């Protein structure tokens, strides 16, 4: 049998529990994977708590999208992957488990010098960051303001934007400034007077902004500083974007991602893997929990633990 984490009602972390699921087997176009690490994302906790809309629960609902592991079976019609190969995956619909079956298009070979935890940390954060930057056409000559720069998405935004030639201003608490500087960003503290501090850090002006914080301060500061509101995007307050005249990508947005945006999200993972292997991208790893301790992992997310949280079966 397969061990997995699921919930049967919306609620706090305590609703998460371990279940036994059928053994995995790869059907046509699929890959079966023994999970070595699963990434814990904030969206996992929002869905579990009922804070993000989802369908009614009619059976135990499994948790998690991203992970890394070893291929145990390859279905018919799958090329380029083999049993025993180390991989990274996304879109698993139940990555909090000791084994999963994933569509082959969501599975990527993992370089030998990239750890399972690093691979499991990529999926949603790098896909969101990469697609948002591409959608906003961030590049040389831009000065980007990213709110919540020290989170997993924010750190990916910083690294891609710097690689693409942009100047990056990132908000965070002072305790996180050293990490942001190491990634190539100019850190500023959030709180009263934020707009003034950003102007001081970027006298040339801000051309584009990404909100990964979801606060009124982040949205208001972005609108105050960025001349073109269509170059402001929120990743958290999607339901409010239309009324503000800004853009939203997921984060509760009523507008679905376009096929091009979905393609960019998929493209991000192999790009990040290649950069990681070359030493040109960095993942900050946080606490590691056993699979059975998924509830504690979600509590750590709520407490604002630094670095990417992972589960290990």
Protein Blocks (a to p, Z undefined) as FASTA:
>chain_A
ZZddddfbdcdfklpccdddddddddehiacdddfbdcddfklmmmmnopagcdddfbdc
dedjbdcdddfbdcehiahiaehiacddehkopaaccbdcddfklcccddfklcfklmmm
mmmmmmmmmmmmmmnopaehiacddehklbmklmmmmmmmmmnopacdddddfklmmmmm
mnopacddedehklmmmmmmmmnopfbdcdfkopaklmmmmmmmmmblmlcccfklmmlm
mmnopaceejhiabdcdfklmmmmmmmmmmmmmmmmnopaccdddddddfklmmmmmmmm
mnopgcjddddZZ
